[in-house]
Amino acid sequence: MEKSGTVDAIRKEKGNIRYEYFYPANSKDTVLLIDSWESQQALDVHHDSHMMGKIAELRNKYDLHMKVERYVEDVNGIPKSDDKFIKK
């Protein structure tokens, strides 16, 4: 994804806020992708783009499998009761 230029192209897509890979220290076969979009509409446009075709090709080429979890920002923010656990 990085070498092919796909990641840079995705980061330049309208509505993309963040697109980053992370590699757990205890699992050489796992990659965590965190991507964030301005809206569901922006994500839908990304999913309908030619970039998804390139991503699918790479997944097939390297036999990559996915587990997807969705996290949504809490509109109320972090509760005050959690402040004692967060160093700011």
N, C-alpha and C positions, 0 to 999 in steps of 0.2 A: 504494500500500500504506500509506504513512504518512497521507495525507490521508483515506483511507477509514476509518481506525481499525483496520484489519486487523492492523497490526504490534503495536499496543498490546494487542489481544485475544490474539494469539499469545504475547506475552511474559507474559501472565497465566495461560496454560494450565499445568495441573499438570505438573511435570516439565521445564518449559523453564528452561534455565540462561542462554542467550544467544541473541539474535536481532538481528543488526546488519547494515547495508548499508555497503559501502565502494565508492568510485568511483576507479578508477585514473586517474592524472593524464594518461596518454597514450591513453586510449580513452573517448570520450564516449558510446559505445554499450554499454559494459560495466558491469555491477554485480556485485560480489562479495557474496554472502550468506553469513555465518557464523552457523549456528545450532547450538546445543549442547543436548542433552537428557540427563536423568539416566539414562535407560536406553533400550534399543531398544523396550521396551514403551511408554514415554512417547511416543516418536516415532511408533510405530504408531497410538496413540490420536489423535495430532495428524493423521496422514495420513487417518484415518477420520472426522475432525471436519468440521463445516460450514465451518470456516475454509478447508479445502482447496477447497471449492466456490467460495468468494469469490476465492481465489488463481487458480483456473482461469479464472474469468470475466475477471479482470484480464489474465491472460496472453493470452487470446483477444482481448480488446478492443484491446490494444496490440501484438499479434502478437509476443510475447516467446518466445524460444527459450532452452533451458537446456543447460548442460553440467554434469554433477554429478560431484564428486570427494568421496570420503569419507576423512576422516582420523580415526584412532583413537588415543587417548592410549596412549603406551607405558607399560605397567604397571611397567616397570623404571626409568622416569624418564629424564632426560637423562644420557648417559654422561659420566663424569668427563673423558674425553678431549676433550669439546666445551667444557669450562669456559673454555679459553683464548680461545674465540671469542665468549663471552657476557659482556657487561658487566652486572653486577648492581647 
